[in-house]
Amino acid sequence: MDSSSTTRRQVTRQKLYEAAVTLIAEKGFSATTVDEIAERAGVAKGTVYYNFKSKTELFEELLRHGVGLLTQSLRSAADSTDARGGTRVEALDAMIRAGLVFIDRYPAFTQLYVAELWRTNRAWQSTLLVLRQEAVAVVEEVLREGVAGGELSEEIDIQLTAAALVGMVLVAALDWQAFQPERTIDDVHSALSLLLRGRVGGR
């Protein structure tokens, strides 16, 4: 496959991802049809099946694509902080902002991702758990570096703390978008940054 064909296929897949995530967020997976996905994406129904064997495969690949983008944004935030000589806490803070930016850009995907995390009867459940761990692992790595460097307490539970930080960003961002849309991303980031730095107690 030449580069132009590859690019065209990537563009088509992106259209299908965007159509699918919006429709499934609106109607649910079972109620969304391949015909509707194709129509929303502006392509023929056959194009969907050319790129994906089934609606289930399309959704599974959508999850891989979306969580992959989130993981990449978290890693880039950590790497950028490291490159400028920042601390591990600063890296975590940068990752919080990167997560908020991602969620602000892809709200429908985030809603879908969080909802699917709580379901246990899906064909893609094992894939979703692996993808979740990939995202959390990026945060775990920064926490381990912070502990090893003496910046963070050795008493922290790295796995649980990493999961809690990722969960905090996801839930806070969805609450922001649903119930406090008048707030800016800077407002939300500032509030979560205070939590990260342990300053909620008023010290």
C-alpha positions in Angstrom: 0.0 0.0 0.0 1.5 3.3 -1.1 1.7 6.4 1.2 -1.2 8.1 -0.5 -3.5 5.1 0.0 -2.3 4.8 3.6 -3.1 8.4 4.3 -6.6 8.1 2.7 -7.3 5.1 4.8 -6.2 6.9 7.9 -8.4 9.9 7.1 -11.4 7.5 6.4 -10.8 5.7 9.7 -10.6 9.0 11.6 -14.0 10.0 10.1 -15.5 6.6 11.2 -14.0 7.0 14.7 -15.5 10.4 15.1 -18.9 9.3 13.7 -19.0 6.2 15.9 -18.0 7.8 19.1 -20.5 10.6 18.7 -23.4 8.2 17.9 -22.6 5.7 20.5 -22.2 8.4 23.1 -25.7 9.7 22.1 -27.5 6.4 21.6 -25.5 3.6 23.1 -23.6 0.8 21.3 -26.5 -1.6 20.7 -28.8 1.1 19.3 -26.2 2.5 16.9 -26.2 0.9 13.4 -23.4 0.6 10.9 -25.7 2.4 8.4 -25.9 5.4 10.8 -22.1 5.4 11.4 -21.5 5.4 7.6 -24.1 8.2 7.0 -22.6 10.3 9.8 -19.1 9.8 8.4 -20.2 10.6 4.9 -19.1 7.3 3.4 -20.7 4.2 2.0 -21.7 1.3 4.2 -19.2 -0.9 2.4 -16.4 1.4 3.4 -17.1 0.6 7.1 -16.7 -3.1 6.4 -13.7 -2.5 4.2 -11.9 -0.9 7.2 -13.4 -3.0 10.0 -14.9 -6.5 10.0 -17.8 -5.5 12.3 -19.2 -2.7 14.5 -17.6 -4.4 17.5 -14.1 -4.3 15.8 -14.7 -0.7 14.9 -15.5 0.2 18.5 -12.5 -1.8 19.9 -10.2 0.0 17.5 -11.8 3.3 18.5 -10.9 2.6 22.1 -7.3 1.7 21.1 -7.1 4.9 19.1 -8.6 7.2 21.8 -6.8 5.8 24.8 -3.6 5.7 22.7 -3.9 9.4 22.1 -4.5 10.0 25.8 -1.5 7.9 26.8 0.7 9.8 24.3 -0.4 13.2 25.6 0.4 12.1 29.2 3.8 10.8 28.2 4.6 13.9 26.2 3.7 16.1 29.1 6.1 14.2 31.4 8.9 14.1 28.8 8.6 17.9 28.2 8.8 18.6 31.9 11.8 16.3 32.2 13.5 18.0 29.2 13.4 21.4 30.9 14.6 20.0 34.2 11.3 20.1 36.1 10.5 18.1 39.2 8.3 14.9 39.2 5.5 16.9 40.9 5.7 19.4 38.1 5.6 16.5 35.6 2.4 15.2 37.3 0.9 18.6 37.2 1.7 18.9 33.5 0.1 15.5 33.0 -3.1 16.7 34.7 -3.3 19.6 32.4 -2.6 17.4 29.4 -5.4 15.1 30.5 -7.8 18.1 30.8 -6.8 19.3 27.3 -7.5 15.9 25.9 -10.9 15.6 27.5 -11.8 19.1 26.4 -10.9 18.2 22.9 -12.6 14.7 22.9 -15.5 15.0 25.3 -17.7 12.3 23.6 -14.9 9.8 23.6 -14.1 10.5 27.3 -17.8 10.0 28.3 -17.8 6.7 26.4 -14.5 5.5 27.8 -15.5 6.2 31.4 -18.9 4.5 30.9 -17.3 1.4 29.3 -14.8 1.0 32.2 -17.8 0.1 34.4 -19.3 -2.5 32.1 -18.3 -6.2 32.4 -20.2 -7.9 29.6 -18.5 -6.3 26.6 -16.4 -8.2 24.0 -13.7 -5.6 24.3 -13.5 -5.6 28.1 -10.0 -7.2 28.2 -8.7 -4.8 25.6 -10.1 -1.9 27.6 -8.4 -3.0 30.8 -5.0 -3.3 29.0 -5.4 0.2 27.5 -6.4 1.6 30.9 -3.3 0.1 32.4 -1.1 1.6 29.6 -2.3 5.1 30.5 -2.0 4.6 34.3 1.5 3.1 33.8 2.8 6.4 32.5 1.7 8.1 35.8 3.1 5.2 37.8 6.5 5.7 36.2 6.6 9.3 37.2 5.6 8.4 40.7 8.3 5.8 41.0 10.9 8.3 39.8 9.6 10.8 42.4 9.9 8.2 45.2 13.4 7.1 44.0 14.6 10.7 43.9 13.3 11.5 47.4 10.8 14.0 46.1 7.8 11.8 47.0 7.1 9.8 50.2 8.1 6.1 50.1 4.8 5.4 51.8 2.6 6.1 48.9 0.9 3.3 47.1 2.1 3.9 43.6 -0.5 1.8 41.7 -3.5 3.2 43.7 -2.2 6.7 43.6 -1.6 6.6 39.8 -5.1 5.2 39.3 -6.6 7.9 41.6 -4.8 10.7 39.7 -6.1 9.5 36.3 -9.6 8.9 37.8 -9.6 12.4 39.4 -8.8 14.1 36.1 -11.5 12.1 34.2 -14.3 12.6 36.7 -13.4 16.2 37.5 -13.3 17.1 33.8 -16.6 15.4 33.0 -18.2 17.2 35.9 -16.7 20.5 34.7 -18.1 20.0 31.2 -21.5 18.8 32.4 -22.2 21.1 35.3 -19.7 23.9 35.3 -19.1 24.7 31.7 -18.5 28.4 32.5 -15.2 27.5 34.1 -12.0 27.8 32.0 -9.5 25.0 31.7 -7.1 27.1 33.8 -9.7 27.2 36.6 -10.1 23.4 36.6 -6.3 22.8 36.3 -5.6 25.2 39.2 -8.1 23.4 41.5 -6.7 19.9 40.7 -3.1 21.2 41.0 -3.9 22.2 44.6 -5.1 18.7 45.3 -2.0 17.3 43.8 0.2 19.5 45.9 -1.7 18.6 49.1 -2.8 22.2 49.8 -6.5 21.6 50.3 -6.1 21.5 54.0 -5.3 25.2 54.1 -1.6 25.0 54.9 
